[in-house]
Amino acid sequence: MSRQTSRHSLIAGLMVALLCLALAGCGYNRGERAASGGLLGAGGGAAIAAVTVAIVAVISAATKRSDCCELREA
């Protein structure tokens, strides 16, 4: 198996697992469905925020100049 194929298999497996968890979290009445939907939405938002912050931190660290914050003497 190539590296690309194994990566696609891993992503597909994770998506199936996430879908199963999302469907398992559905409740039997309106209140339960609302609560489980809210929790899934909050968890998804937190995951997206964590990935975004990590990407921004890596880009920021890679492009940081050492002289940007130093005081220059006149």
CHARMM internal coordinates of N, CA and C (Angstrom, degrees):
IC EDIT
DIST 1 N 1 CA 1.4437
DIST 1 CA 1 C 1.5311
ANGL 1 N 1 CA 1 C 108.87
DIST 1 C 2 N 1.2965
ANGL 1 CA 1 C 2 N 116.66
DIHE 1 N 1 CA 1 C 2 N 135.64
DIST 2 N 2 CA 1.4577
ANGL 1 C 2 N 2 CA 119.36
DIHE 1 CA 1 C 2 N 2 CA 179.49
DIST 2 CA 2 C 1.5285
ANGL 2 N 2 CA 2 C 110.13
DIHE 1 C 2 N 2 CA 2 C -79.72
DIST 2 C 3 N 1.2985
ANGL 2 CA 2 C 3 N 114.78
DIHE 2 N 2 CA 2 C 3 N 165.85
DIST 3 N 3 CA 1.4647
ANGL 2 C 3 N 3 CA 120.28
DIHE 2 CA 2 C 3 N 3 CA -179.47
DIST 3 CA 3 C 1.5308
ANGL 3 N 3 CA 3 C 110.86
DIHE 2 C 3 N 3 CA 3 C -62.82
DIST 3 C 4 N 1.3431
ANGL 3 CA 3 C 4 N 116.08
DIHE 3 N 3 CA 3 C 4 N -39.44
DIST 4 N 4 CA 1.4679
ANGL 3 C 4 N 4 CA 121.22
DIHE 3 CA 3 C 4 N 4 CA -179.97
DIST 4 CA 4 C 1.5330
ANGL 4 N 4 CA 4 C 110.23
DIHE 3 C 4 N 4 CA 4 C -64.01
DIST 4 C 5 N 1.3316
ANGL 4 CA 4 C 5 N 116.49
DIHE 4 N 4 CA 4 C 5 N -43.99
DIST 5 N 5 CA 1.4631
ANGL 4 C 5 N 5 CA 120.64
DIHE 4 CA 4 C 5 N 5 CA -179.03
DIST 5 CA 5 C 1.5234
ANGL 5 N 5 CA 5 C 111.06
DIHE 4 C 5 N 5 CA 5 C -65.15
DIST 5 C 6 N 1.3179
ANGL 5 CA 5 C 6 N 117.45
DIHE 5 N 5 CA 5 C 6 N -41.79
DIST 6 N 6 CA 1.4646
ANGL 5 C 6 N 6 CA 119.26
DIHE 5 CA 5 C 6 N 6 CA -179.79
DIST 6 CA 6 C 1.5278
ANGL 6 N 6 CA 6 C 110.88
DIHE 5 C 6 N 6 CA 6 C -67.55
DIST 6 C 7 N 1.3259
ANGL 6 CA 6 C 7 N 117.04
DIHE 6 N 6 CA 6 C 7 N -34.74
DIST 7 N 7 CA 1.4693
ANGL 6 C 7 N 7 CA 119.84
DIHE 6 CA 6 C 7 N 7 CA 177.28
DIST 7 CA 7 C 1.5277
ANGL 7 N 7 CA 7 C 110.31
DIHE 6 C 7 N 7 CA 7 C -65.53
DIST 7 C 8 N 1.3323
ANGL 7 CA 7 C 8 N 116.36
DIHE 7 N 7 CA 7 C 8 N -42.63
DIST 8 N 8 CA 1.4707
ANGL 7 C 8 N 8 CA 119.50
DIHE 7 CA 7 C 8 N 8 CA 178.58
DIST 8 CA 8 C 1.5248
ANGL 8 N 8 CA 8 C 110.82
DIHE 7 C 8 N 8 CA 8 C -65.07
DIST 8 C 9 N 1.3260
ANGL 8 CA 8 C 9 N 117.24
DIHE 8 N 8 CA 8 C 9 N -38.39
DIST 9 N 9 CA 1.4616
ANGL 8 C 9 N 9 CA 120.51
DIHE 8 CA 8 C 9 N 9 CA 177.95
DIST 9 CA 9 C 1.5231
ANGL 9 N 9 CA 9 C 110.87
DIHE 8 C 9 N 9 CA 9 C -64.57
DIST 9 C 10 N 1.3224
ANGL 9 CA 9 C 10 N 116.99
DIHE 9 N 9 CA 9 C 10 N -40.70
DIST 10 N 10 CA 1.4599
ANGL 9 C 10 N 10 CA 120.92
DIHE 9 CA 9 C 10 N 10 CA 178.41
DIST 10 CA 10 C 1.5219
ANGL 10 N 10 CA 10 C 110.94
DIHE 9 C 10 N 10 CA 10 C -63.67
DIST 10 C 11 N 1.3188
ANGL 10 CA 10 C 11 N 116.85
DIHE 10 N 10 CA 10 C 11 N -45.82
DIST 11 N 11 CA 1.4641
ANGL 10 C 11 N 11 CA 120.61
DIHE 10 CA 10 C 11 N 11 CA 179.80
DIST 11 CA 11 C 1.5254
ANGL 11 N 11 CA 11 C 110.84
DIHE 10 C 11 N 11 CA 11 C -63.14
DIST 11 C 12 N 1.3335
ANGL 11 CA 11 C 12 N 116.51
DIHE 11 N 11 CA 11 C 12 N -42.68
DIST 12 N 12 CA 1.4654
ANGL 11 C 12 N 12 CA 119.80
DIHE 11 CA 11 C 12 N 12 CA 179.16
DIST 12 CA 12 C 1.5250
ANGL 12 N 12 CA 12 C 110.67
DIHE 11 C 12 N 12 CA 12 C -63.63
DIST 12 C 13 N 1.3215
ANGL 12 CA 12 C 13 N 117.10
DIHE 12 N 12 CA 12 C 13 N -41.55
DIST 13 N 13 CA 1.4614
ANGL 12 C 13 N 13 CA 120.44
DIHE 12 CA 12 C 13 N 13 CA 178.27
DIST 13 CA 13 C 1.5211
ANGL 13 N 13 CA 13 C 112.42
DIHE 12 C 13 N 13 CA 13 C -63.58
DIST 13 C 14 N 1.3318
ANGL 13 CA 13 C 14 N 116.04
DIHE 13 N 13 CA 13 C 14 N -41.31
DIST 14 N 14 CA 1.4649
ANGL 13 C 14 N 14 CA 119.29
DIHE 13 CA 13 C 14 N 14 CA 178.46
DIST 14 CA 14 C 1.5256
ANGL 14 N 14 CA 14 C 111.45
DIHE 13 C 14 N 14 CA 14 C -65.67
DIST 14 C 15 N 1.3223
ANGL 14 CA 14 C 15 N 116.70
DIHE 14 N 14 CA 14 C 15 N -37.71
DIST 15 N 15 CA 1.4673
ANGL 14 C 15 N 15 CA 119.61
DIHE 14 CA 14 C 15 N 15 CA 178.56
DIST 15 CA 15 C 1.5239
ANGL 15 N 15 CA 15 C 111.39
DIHE 14 C 15 N 15 CA 15 C -66.53
DIST 15 C 16 N 1.3281
ANGL 15 CA 15 C 16 N 116.87
DIHE 15 N 15 CA 15 C 16 N -40.22
DIST 16 N 16 CA 1.4655
ANGL 15 C 16 N 16 CA 120.05
DIHE 15 CA 15 C 16 N 16 CA 177.30
DIST 16 CA 16 C 1.5278
ANGL 16 N 16 CA 16 C 110.17
DIHE 15 C 16 N 16 CA 16 C -64.38
DIST 16 C 17 N 1.3272
ANGL 16 CA 16 C 17 N 117.23
DIHE 16 N 16 CA 16 C 17 N -42.73
DIST 17 N 17 CA 1.4574
ANGL 16 C 17 N 17 CA 120.72
DIHE 16 CA 16 C 17 N 17 CA 178.71
DIST 17 CA 17 C 1.5325
ANGL 17 N 17 CA 17 C 111.01
DIHE 16 C 17 N 17 CA 17 C -62.47
DIST 17 C 18 N 1.3308
ANGL 17 CA 17 C 18 N 116.50
DIHE 17 N 17 CA 17 C 18 N -42.32
DIST 18 N 18 CA 1.4598
ANGL 17 C 18 N 18 CA 120.28
DIHE 17 CA 17 C 18 N 18 CA 178.38
DIST 18 CA 18 C 1.5211
ANGL 18 N 18 CA 18 C 111.39
DIHE 17 C 18 N 18 CA 18 C -63.59
DIST 18 C 19 N 1.3202
ANGL 18 CA 18 C 19 N 116.76
DIHE 18 N 18 CA 18 C 19 N -41.23
DIST 19 N 19 CA 1.4609
ANGL 18 C 19 N 19 CA 120.61
DIHE 18 CA 18 C 19 N 19 CA 178.20
DIST 19 CA 19 C 1.5255
ANGL 19 N 19 CA 19 C 110.98
DIHE 18 C 19 N 19 CA 19 C -63.54
DIST 19 C 20 N 1.3259
ANGL 19 CA 19 C 20 N 116.68
DIHE 19 N 19 CA 19 C 20 N -41.75
DIST 20 N 20 CA 1.4706
ANGL 19 C 20 N 20 CA 120.23
DIHE 19 CA 19 C 20 N 20 CA 178.23
DIST 20 CA 20 C 1.5279
ANGL 20 N 20 CA 20 C 111.06
DIHE 19 C 20 N 20 CA 20 C -62.80
DIST 20 C 21 N 1.3387
ANGL 20 CA 20 C 21 N 116.22
DIHE 20 N 20 CA 20 C 21 N -42.21
DIST 21 N 21 CA 1.4635
ANGL 20 C 21 N 21 CA 118.97
DIHE 20 CA 20 C 21 N 21 CA 178.07
DIST 21 CA 21 C 1.5223
ANGL 21 N 21 CA 21 C 111.62
DIHE 20 C 21 N 21 CA 21 C -65.08
DIST 21 C 22 N 1.3290
ANGL 21 CA 21 C 22 N 115.95
DIHE 21 N 21 CA 21 C 22 N -39.44
DIST 22 N 22 CA 1.4670
ANGL 21 C 22 N 22 CA 119.64
DIHE 21 CA 21 C 22 N 22 CA 179.61
DIST 22 CA 22 C 1.5248
ANGL 22 N 22 CA 22 C 110.76
DIHE 21 C 22 N 22 CA 22 C -63.82
DIST 22 C 23 N 1.3211
ANGL 22 CA 22 C 23 N 116.76
DIHE 22 N 22 CA 22 C 23 N -42.82
DIST 23 N 23 CA 1.4580
ANGL 22 C 23 N 23 CA 119.46
DIHE 22 CA 22 C 23 N 23 CA 179.79
DIST 23 CA 23 C 1.5215
ANGL 23 N 23 CA 23 C 111.94
DIHE 22 C 23 N 23 CA 23 C -71.66
DIST 23 C 24 N 1.3184
ANGL 23 CA 23 C 24 N 116.83
DIHE 23 N 23 CA 23 C 24 N -32.65
DIST 24 N 24 CA 1.4675
ANGL 23 C 24 N 24 CA 119.80
DIHE 23 CA 23 C 24 N 24 CA 178.15
DIST 24 CA 24 C 1.5186
ANGL 24 N 24 CA 24 C 110.87
DIHE 23 C 24 N 24 CA 24 C -69.47
DIST 24 C 25 N 1.3249
ANGL 24 CA 24 C 25 N 116.78
DIHE 24 N 24 CA 24 C 25 N -24.74
DIST 25 N 25 CA 1.4505
ANGL 24 C 25 N 25 CA 120.68
DIHE 24 CA 24 C 25 N 25 CA -179.15
DIST 25 CA 25 C 1.5122
ANGL 25 N 25 CA 25 C 113.48
DIHE 24 C 25 N 25 CA 25 C -80.37
DIST 25 C 26 N 1.3280
ANGL 25 CA 25 C 26 N 117.76
DIHE 25 N 25 CA 25 C 26 N -7.27
DIST 26 N 26 CA 1.4638
ANGL 25 C 26 N 26 CA 120.06
DIHE 25 CA 25 C 26 N 26 CA 179.76
DIST 26 CA 26 C 1.5169
ANGL 26 N 26 CA 26 C 110.13
DIHE 25 C 26 N 26 CA 26 C -68.60
DIST 26 C 27 N 1.3034
ANGL 26 CA 26 C 27 N 116.21
DIHE 26 N 26 CA 26 C 27 N 140.42
DIST 27 N 27 CA 1.4627
ANGL 26 C 27 N 27 CA 120.69
DIHE 26 CA 26 C 27 N 27 CA -178.58
DIST 27 CA 27 C 1.5112
ANGL 27 N 27 CA 27 C 112.10
DIHE 26 C 27 N 27 CA 27 C -94.54
DIST 27 C 28 N 1.3326
ANGL 27 CA 27 C 28 N 114.48
DIHE 27 N 27 CA 27 C 28 N -176.37
DIST 28 N 28 CA 1.4573
ANGL 27 C 28 N 28 CA 120.30
DIHE 27 CA 27 C 28 N 28 CA -178.34
DIST 28 CA 28 C 1.5253
ANGL 28 N 28 CA 28 C 112.43
DIHE 27 C 28 N 28 CA 28 C -96.97
DIST 28 C 29 N 1.3190
ANGL 28 CA 28 C 29 N 117.57
DIHE 28 N 28 CA 28 C 29 N -21.30
DIST 29 N 29 CA 1.4568
ANGL 28 C 29 N 29 CA 118.90
DIHE 28 CA 28 C 29 N 29 CA 178.18
DIST 29 CA 29 C 1.5358
ANGL 29 N 29 CA 29 C 109.00
DIHE 28 C 29 N 29 CA 29 C -128.17
DIST 29 C 30 N 1.3253
ANGL 29 CA 29 C 30 N 116.07
DIHE 29 N 29 CA 29 C 30 N 178.84
DIST 30 N 30 CA 1.4723
ANGL 29 C 30 N 30 CA 120.08
DIHE 29 CA 29 C 30 N 30 CA -175.35
DIST 30 CA 30 C 1.5166
ANGL 30 N 30 CA 30 C 113.66
DIHE 29 C 30 N 30 CA 30 C -61.06
DIST 30 C 31 N 1.2923
ANGL 30 CA 30 C 31 N 117.02
DIHE 30 N 30 CA 30 C 31 N -41.95
DIST 31 N 31 CA 1.4628
ANGL 30 C 31 N 31 CA 121.19
DIHE 30 CA 30 C 31 N 31 CA -178.42
DIST 31 CA 31 C 1.5203
ANGL 31 N 31 CA 31 C 112.12
DIHE 30 C 31 N 31 CA 31 C -63.52
DIST 31 C 32 N 1.3186
ANGL 31 CA 31 C 32 N 115.98
DIHE 31 N 31 CA 31 C 32 N -44.27
DIST 32 N 32 CA 1.4644
ANGL 31 C 32 N 32 CA 119.57
DIHE 31 CA 31 C 32 N 32 CA 178.99
DIST 32 CA 32 C 1.5248
ANGL 32 N 32 CA 32 C 111.63
DIHE 31 C 32 N 32 CA 32 C -66.10
DIST 32 C 33 N 1.3259
ANGL 32 CA 32 C 33 N 117.02
DIHE 32 N 32 CA 32 C 33 N -40.17
DIST 33 N 33 CA 1.4622
ANGL 32 C 33 N 33 CA 120.32
DIHE 32 CA 32 C 33 N 33 CA 178.94
DIST 33 CA 33 C 1.5260
ANGL 33 N 33 CA 33 C 110.65
DIHE 32 C 33 N 33 CA 33 C -66.44
DIST 33 C 34 N 1.3112
ANGL 33 CA 33 C 34 N 117.31
DIHE 33 N 33 CA 33 C 34 N -37.89
DIST 34 N 34 CA 1.4612
ANGL 33 C 34 N 34 CA 120.22
DIHE 33 CA 33 C 34 N 34 CA 178.49
DIST 34 CA 34 C 1.5228
ANGL 34 N 34 CA 34 C 111.12
DIHE 33 C 34 N 34 CA 34 C -66.25
DIST 34 C 35 N 1.3189
ANGL 34 CA 34 C 35 N 116.21
DIHE 34 N 34 CA 34 C 35 N -43.35
DIST 35 N 35 CA 1.4635
ANGL 34 C 35 N 35 CA 119.81
DIHE 34 CA 34 C 35 N 35 CA -179.74
DIST 35 CA 35 C 1.5276
ANGL 35 N 35 CA 35 C 111.28
DIHE 34 C 35 N 35 CA 35 C -66.17
DIST 35 C 36 N 1.3260
ANGL 35 CA 35 C 36 N 116.90
DIHE 35 N 35 CA 35 C 36 N -45.06
DIST 36 N 36 CA 1.4654
ANGL 35 C 36 N 36 CA 119.03
DIHE 35 CA 35 C 36 N 36 CA -179.25
DIST 36 CA 36 C 1.5254
ANGL 36 N 36 CA 36 C 110.50
DIHE 35 C 36 N 36 CA 36 C -67.75
DIST 36 C 37 N 1.3067
ANGL 36 CA 36 C 37 N 118.15
DIHE 36 N 36 CA 36 C 37 N -37.34
DIST 37 N 37 CA 1.4651
ANGL 36 C 37 N 37 CA 120.98
DIHE 36 CA 36 C 37 N 37 CA 177.30
DIST 37 CA 37 C 1.5148
ANGL 37 N 37 CA 37 C 111.59
DIHE 36 C 37 N 37 CA 37 C -65.04
DIST 37 C 38 N 1.3174
ANGL 37 CA 37 C 38 N 116.36
DIHE 37 N 37 CA 37 C 38 N -40.25
DIST 38 N 38 CA 1.4643
ANGL 37 C 38 N 38 CA 120.08
DIHE 37 CA 37 C 38 N 38 CA 177.92
DIST 38 CA 38 C 1.5197
ANGL 38 N 38 CA 38 C 112.22
DIHE 37 C 38 N 38 CA 38 C -64.62
DIST 38 C 39 N 1.3174
ANGL 38 CA 38 C 39 N 115.70
DIHE 38 N 38 CA 38 C 39 N -42.19
DIST 39 N 39 CA 1.4664
ANGL 38 C 39 N 39 CA 119.46
DIHE 38 CA 38 C 39 N 39 CA 178.85
DIST 39 CA 39 C 1.5258
ANGL 39 N 39 CA 39 C 111.56
DIHE 38 C 39 N 39 CA 39 C -67.24
DIST 39 C 40 N 1.3167
ANGL 39 CA 39 C 40 N 117.62
DIHE 39 N 39 CA 39 C 40 N -40.33
DIST 40 N 40 CA 1.4674
ANGL 39 C 40 N 40 CA 120.30
DIHE 39 CA 39 C 40 N 40 CA 177.20
DIST 40 CA 40 C 1.5313
ANGL 40 N 40 CA 40 C 110.70
DIHE 39 C 40 N 40 CA 40 C -64.64
DIST 40 C 41 N 1.3131
ANGL 40 CA 40 C 41 N 116.46
DIHE 40 N 40 CA 40 C 41 N -39.97
DIST 41 N 41 CA 1.4631
ANGL 40 C 41 N 41 CA 119.94
DIHE 40 CA 40 C 41 N 41 CA 177.60
DIST 41 CA 41 C 1.5222
ANGL 41 N 41 CA 41 C 112.17
DIHE 40 C 41 N 41 CA 41 C -64.99
DIST 41 C 42 N 1.3135
ANGL 41 CA 41 C 42 N 116.27
DIHE 41 N 41 CA 41 C 42 N -41.69
DIST 42 N 42 CA 1.4677
ANGL 41 C 42 N 42 CA 120.10
DIHE 41 CA 41 C 42 N 42 CA 178.29
DIST 42 CA 42 C 1.5207
ANGL 42 N 42 CA 42 C 111.10
DIHE 41 C 42 N 42 CA 42 C -64.74
DIST 42 C 43 N 1.3200
ANGL 42 CA 42 C 43 N 116.31
DIHE 42 N 42 CA 42 C 43 N -41.86
DIST 43 N 43 CA 1.4635
ANGL 42 C 43 N 43 CA 120.16
DIHE 42 CA 42 C 43 N 43 CA 178.64
DIST 43 CA 43 C 1.5185
ANGL 43 N 43 CA 43 C 111.73
DIHE 42 C 43 N 43 CA 43 C -65.12
DIST 43 C 44 N 1.3244
ANGL 43 CA 43 C 44 N 116.62
DIHE 43 N 43 CA 43 C 44 N -42.23
DIST 44 N 44 CA 1.4625
ANGL 43 C 44 N 44 CA 120.44
DIHE 43 CA 43 C 44 N 44 CA 177.61
DIST 44 CA 44 C 1.5156
ANGL 44 N 44 CA 44 C 111.99
DIHE 43 C 44 N 44 CA 44 C -64.27
DIST 44 C 45 N 1.3144
ANGL 44 CA 44 C 45 N 116.48
DIHE 44 N 44 CA 44 C 45 N -41.35
DIST 45 N 45 CA 1.4635
ANGL 44 C 45 N 45 CA 120.44
DIHE 44 CA 44 C 45 N 45 CA 177.59
DIST 45 CA 45 C 1.5144
ANGL 45 N 45 CA 45 C 112.11
DIHE 44 C 45 N 45 CA 45 C -63.92
DIST 45 C 46 N 1.3262
ANGL 45 CA 45 C 46 N 116.26
DIHE 45 N 45 CA 45 C 46 N -40.16
DIST 46 N 46 CA 1.4682
ANGL 45 C 46 N 46 CA 119.85
DIHE 45 CA 45 C 46 N 46 CA 178.61
DIST 46 CA 46 C 1.5320
ANGL 46 N 46 CA 46 C 111.01
DIHE 45 C 46 N 46 CA 46 C -65.72
DIST 46 C 47 N 1.3268
ANGL 46 CA 46 C 47 N 116.89
DIHE 46 N 46 CA 46 C 47 N -38.79
DIST 47 N 47 CA 1.4598
ANGL 46 C 47 N 47 CA 120.25
DIHE 46 CA 46 C 47 N 47 CA 179.23
DIST 47 CA 47 C 1.5234
ANGL 47 N 47 CA 47 C 110.74
DIHE 46 C 47 N 47 CA 47 C -66.21
DIST 47 C 48 N 1.3256
ANGL 47 CA 47 C 48 N 117.36
DIHE 47 N 47 CA 47 C 48 N -43.21
DIST 48 N 48 CA 1.4608
ANGL 47 C 48 N 48 CA 121.01
DIHE 47 CA 47 C 48 N 48 CA 179.08
DIST 48 CA 48 C 1.5248
ANGL 48 N 48 CA 48 C 110.08
DIHE 47 C 48 N 48 CA 48 C -64.50
DIST 48 C 49 N 1.3215
ANGL 48 CA 48 C 49 N 117.32
DIHE 48 N 48 CA 48 C 49 N -41.38
DIST 49 N 49 CA 1.4635
ANGL 48 C 49 N 49 CA 120.82
DIHE 48 CA 48 C 49 N 49 CA 179.04
DIST 49 CA 49 C 1.5261
ANGL 49 N 49 CA 49 C 111.22
DIHE 48 C 49 N 49 CA 49 C -63.86
DIST 49 C 50 N 1.3263
ANGL 49 CA 49 C 50 N 117.19
DIHE 49 N 49 CA 49 C 50 N -40.18
DIST 50 N 50 CA 1.4617
ANGL 49 C 50 N 50 CA 120.62
DIHE 49 CA 49 C 50 N 50 CA -179.88
DIST 50 CA 50 C 1.5305
ANGL 50 N 50 CA 50 C 110.92
DIHE 49 C 50 N 50 CA 50 C -64.17
DIST 50 C 51 N 1.3206
ANGL 50 CA 50 C 51 N 116.76
DIHE 50 N 50 CA 50 C 51 N -43.03
DIST 51 N 51 CA 1.4658
ANGL 50 C 51 N 51 CA 120.26
DIHE 50 CA 50 C 51 N 51 CA 178.71
DIST 51 CA 51 C 1.5189
ANGL 51 N 51 CA 51 C 110.48
DIHE 50 C 51 N 51 CA 51 C -65.12
DIST 51 C 52 N 1.3269
ANGL 51 CA 51 C 52 N 117.02
DIHE 51 N 51 CA 51 C 52 N -42.44
DIST 52 N 52 CA 1.4612
ANGL 51 C 52 N 52 CA 120.69
DIHE 51 CA 51 C 52 N 52 CA -179.85
DIST 52 CA 52 C 1.5219
ANGL 52 N 52 CA 52 C 111.06
DIHE 51 C 52 N 52 CA 52 C -63.23
DIST 52 C 53 N 1.3151
ANGL 52 CA 52 C 53 N 117.26
DIHE 52 N 52 CA 52 C 53 N -44.45
DIST 53 N 53 CA 1.4676
ANGL 52 C 53 N 53 CA 120.90
DIHE 52 CA 52 C 53 N 53 CA 179.03
DIST 53 CA 53 C 1.5246
ANGL 53 N 53 CA 53 C 110.63
DIHE 52 C 53 N 53 CA 53 C -63.08
DIST 53 C 54 N 1.3243
ANGL 53 CA 53 C 54 N 117.27
DIHE 53 N 53 CA 53 C 54 N -40.45
DIST 54 N 54 CA 1.4602
ANGL 53 C 54 N 54 CA 120.30
DIHE 53 CA 53 C 54 N 54 CA 179.16
DIST 54 CA 54 C 1.5232
ANGL 54 N 54 CA 54 C 111.14
DIHE 53 C 54 N 54 CA 54 C -63.76
DIST 54 C 55 N 1.3180
ANGL 54 CA 54 C 55 N 117.05
DIHE 54 N 54 CA 54 C 55 N -41.93
DIST 55 N 55 CA 1.4693
ANGL 54 C 55 N 55 CA 120.62
DIHE 54 CA 54 C 55 N 55 CA 179.40
DIST 55 CA 55 C 1.5195
ANGL 55 N 55 CA 55 C 110.06
DIHE 54 C 55 N 55 CA 55 C -64.61
DIST 55 C 56 N 1.3159
ANGL 55 CA 55 C 56 N 117.34
DIHE 55 N 55 CA 55 C 56 N -44.91
DIST 56 N 56 CA 1.4654
ANGL 55 C 56 N 56 CA 120.92
DIHE 55 CA 55 C 56 N 56 CA -179.90
DIST 56 CA 56 C 1.5302
ANGL 56 N 56 CA 56 C 110.27
DIHE 55 C 56 N 56 CA 56 C -63.87
DIST 56 C 57 N 1.3175
ANGL 56 CA 56 C 57 N 117.30
DIHE 56 N 56 CA 56 C 57 N -39.94
DIST 57 N 57 CA 1.4667
ANGL 56 C 57 N 57 CA 120.42
DIHE 56 CA 56 C 57 N 57 CA 179.42
DIST 57 CA 57 C 1.5246
ANGL 57 N 57 CA 57 C 111.34
DIHE 56 C 57 N 57 CA 57 C -64.27
DIST 57 C 58 N 1.3218
ANGL 57 CA 57 C 58 N 117.11
DIHE 57 N 57 CA 57 C 58 N -41.11
DIST 58 N 58 CA 1.4679
ANGL 57 C 58 N 58 CA 120.38
DIHE 57 CA 57 C 58 N 58 CA 179.43
DIST 58 CA 58 C 1.5203
ANGL 58 N 58 CA 58 C 110.36
DIHE 57 C 58 N 58 CA 58 C -66.24
DIST 58 C 59 N 1.3165
ANGL 58 CA 58 C 59 N 117.09
DIHE 58 N 58 CA 58 C 59 N -44.65
DIST 59 N 59 CA 1.4670
ANGL 58 C 59 N 59 CA 120.27
DIHE 58 CA 58 C 59 N 59 CA 179.12
DIST 59 CA 59 C 1.5162
ANGL 59 N 59 CA 59 C 110.58
DIHE 58 C 59 N 59 CA 59 C -64.29
DIST 59 C 60 N 1.3247
ANGL 59 CA 59 C 60 N 116.49
DIHE 59 N 59 CA 59 C 60 N -42.03
DIST 60 N 60 CA 1.4566
ANGL 59 C 60 N 60 CA 120.88
DIHE 59 CA 59 C 60 N 60 CA 179.50
DIST 60 CA 60 C 1.5231
ANGL 60 N 60 CA 60 C 111.57
DIHE 59 C 60 N 60 CA 60 C -62.94
DIST 60 C 61 N 1.3208
ANGL 60 CA 60 C 61 N 116.81
DIHE 60 N 60 CA 60 C 61 N -42.59
DIST 61 N 61 CA 1.4623
ANGL 60 C 61 N 61 CA 120.69
DIHE 60 CA 60 C 61 N 61 CA 179.65
DIST 61 CA 61 C 1.5236
ANGL 61 N 61 CA 61 C 111.43
DIHE 60 C 61 N 61 CA 61 C -67.92
DIST 61 C 62 N 1.3224
ANGL 61 CA 61 C 62 N 116.31
DIHE 61 N 61 CA 61 C 62 N -34.34
DIST 62 N 62 CA 1.4591
ANGL 61 C 62 N 62 CA 119.95
DIHE 61 CA 61 C 62 N 62 CA -178.11
DIST 62 CA 62 C 1.5263
ANGL 62 N 62 CA 62 C 111.86
DIHE 61 C 62 N 62 CA 62 C -73.79
DIST 62 C 63 N 1.3111
ANGL 62 CA 62 C 63 N 117.14
DIHE 62 N 62 CA 62 C 63 N -28.13
DIST 63 N 63 CA 1.4639
ANGL 62 C 63 N 63 CA 120.27
DIHE 62 CA 62 C 63 N 63 CA -175.96
DIST 63 CA 63 C 1.5221
ANGL 63 N 63 CA 63 C 113.22
DIHE 62 C 63 N 63 CA 63 C -105.41
DIST 63 C 64 N 1.3174
ANGL 63 CA 63 C 64 N 117.74
DIHE 63 N 63 CA 63 C 64 N 4.81
DIST 64 N 64 CA 1.4628
ANGL 63 C 64 N 64 CA 121.38
DIHE 63 CA 63 C 64 N 64 CA -177.10
DIST 64 CA 64 C 1.5310
ANGL 64 N 64 CA 64 C 110.24
DIHE 63 C 64 N 64 CA 64 C -70.14
DIST 64 C 65 N 1.2936
ANGL 64 CA 64 C 65 N 115.20
DIHE 64 N 64 CA 64 C 65 N 130.42
DIST 65 N 65 CA 1.4637
ANGL 64 C 65 N 65 CA 120.32
DIHE 64 CA 64 C 65 N 65 CA 176.30
DIST 65 CA 65 C 1.5124
ANGL 65 N 65 CA 65 C 108.88
DIHE 64 C 65 N 65 CA 65 C -97.18
DIST 65 C 66 N 1.3045
ANGL 65 CA 65 C 66 N 116.90
DIHE 65 N 65 CA 65 C 66 N 145.25
DIST 66 N 66 CA 1.4588
ANGL 65 C 66 N 66 CA 120.30
DIHE 65 CA 65 C 66 N 66 CA -175.96
DIST 66 CA 66 C 1.5291
ANGL 66 N 66 CA 66 C 112.16
DIHE 65 C 66 N 66 CA 66 C -76.71
DIST 66 C 67 N 1.3334
ANGL 66 CA 66 C 67 N 118.19
DIHE 66 N 66 CA 66 C 67 N -20.97
DIST 67 N 67 CA 1.4561
ANGL 66 C 67 N 67 CA 119.78
DIHE 66 CA 66 C 67 N 67 CA -176.48
DIST 67 CA 67 C 1.5283
ANGL 67 N 67 CA 67 C 113.04
DIHE 66 C 67 N 67 CA 67 C -98.15
DIST 67 C 68 N 1.3174
ANGL 67 CA 67 C 68 N 118.71
DIHE 67 N 67 CA 67 C 68 N 8.22
DIST 68 N 68 CA 1.4659
ANGL 67 C 68 N 68 CA 119.31
DIHE 67 CA 67 C 68 N 68 CA -174.36
DIST 68 CA 68 C 1.5242
ANGL 68 N 68 CA 68 C 112.75
DIHE 67 C 68 N 68 CA 68 C -74.82
DIST 68 C 69 N 1.2999
ANGL 68 CA 68 C 69 N 118.47
DIHE 68 N 68 CA 68 C 69 N -25.75
DIST 69 N 69 CA 1.4616
ANGL 68 C 69 N 69 CA 120.90
DIHE 68 CA 68 C 69 N 69 CA -174.05
DIST 69 CA 69 C 1.5199
ANGL 69 N 69 CA 69 C 113.47
DIHE 68 C 69 N 69 CA 69 C -111.22
DIST 69 C 70 N 1.2856
ANGL 69 CA 69 C 70 N 119.13
DIHE 69 N 69 CA 69 C 70 N 2.40
DIST 70 N 70 CA 1.4535
ANGL 69 C 70 N 70 CA 121.75
DIHE 69 CA 69 C 70 N 70 CA -178.14
DIST 70 CA 70 C 1.5295
ANGL 70 N 70 CA 70 C 110.36
DIHE 69 C 70 N 70 CA 70 C -83.42
DIST 70 C 71 N 1.3017
ANGL 70 CA 70 C 71 N 115.83
DIHE 70 N 70 CA 70 C 71 N 143.79
DIST 71 N 71 CA 1.4641
ANGL 70 C 71 N 71 CA 120.39
DIHE 70 CA 70 C 71 N 71 CA 176.52
DIST 71 CA 71 C 1.5229
ANGL 71 N 71 CA 71 C 108.51
DIHE 70 C 71 N 71 CA 71 C -79.22
DIST 71 C 72 N 1.2747
ANGL 71 CA 71 C 72 N 116.00
DIHE 71 N 71 CA 71 C 72 N 133.83
DIST 72 N 72 CA 1.4629
ANGL 71 C 72 N 72 CA 119.97
DIHE 71 CA 71 C 72 N 72 CA 179.50
DIST 72 CA 72 C 1.5267
ANGL 72 N 72 CA 72 C 109.15
DIHE 71 C 72 N 72 CA 72 C -95.77
DIST 72 C 73 N 1.3072
ANGL 72 CA 72 C 73 N 114.98
DIHE 72 N 72 CA 72 C 73 N 135.37
DIST 73 N 73 CA 1.4621
ANGL 72 C 73 N 73 CA 119.60
DIHE 72 CA 72 C 73 N 73 CA 178.52
DIST 73 CA 73 C 1.5196
ANGL 73 N 73 CA 73 C 108.68
DIHE 72 C 73 N 73 CA 73 C -84.67
DIST 73 C 74 N 1.3284
ANGL 73 CA 73 C 74 N 114.93
DIHE 73 N 73 CA 73 C 74 N 139.04
DIST 74 N 74 CA 1.4569
ANGL 73 C 74 N 74 CA 119.44
DIHE 73 CA 73 C 74 N 74 CA -178.58
DIST 74 CA 74 C 1.5121
ANGL 74 N 74 CA 74 C 111.57
DIHE 73 C 74 N 74 CA 74 C -91.75
END
COOR INIT
IC SEED 1 N 1 CA 1 C
IC BUILD
